[in-house]
């Protein structure tokens, strides 16, 4: 097994940031779709 130096670890790029951005954009789109749906199709809360 090869040991990785600290400088090599810092220069590595991982996929977590990419998926975080995709998730954030998806969340924003979902929020705005919900707001538009609630504005165009208002309904009272069921109790």
C-alpha positions in Angstrom: 0.0 0.0 0.0 1.3 3.5 -0.9 1.4 6.2 1.8 0.1 9.5 0.7 1.8 12.7 1.9 -0.1 15.6 3.3 0.6 17.8 0.3 -0.8 15.1 -2.0 -3.9 14.8 0.2 -4.5 18.6 0.0 -4.3 18.5 -3.8 -6.9 15.7 -4.2 -10.3 16.5 -5.5 -13.3 14.6 -4.2 -16.8 14.2 -5.3 -18.5 15.4 -2.1 -18.5 19.0 -3.1 -20.0 18.3 -6.5 -22.9 16.3 -4.9 -23.4 19.0 -2.3 -23.9 21.6 -5.0 -26.3 19.4 -7.0 -28.3 18.8 -3.8 -28.4 22.5 -3.0 -29.6 23.4 -6.4 -32.2 20.6 -6.3 -33.4 21.8 -2.9 -33.8 25.4 -4.2 -35.7 24.2 -7.2 -38.0 22.1 -5.0 -38.7 25.0 -2.7 -39.6 27.3 -5.5 -41.9 24.7 -7.2 -43.6 24.3 -3.8 -44.1 28.0 -3.4 -45.5 28.4 -7.0 -47.8 25.4 -6.4 -49.1 26.8 -3.2 -49.7 30.2 -4.7 -51.5 28.8 -7.8 -53.5 26.1 -6.0 -54.3 27.4 -2.5 -56.0 25.0 -0.1 -56.9 25.2 3.6 -55.2 22.9 6.1 -57.2 19.8 6.9 -57.8 19.2 10.6 
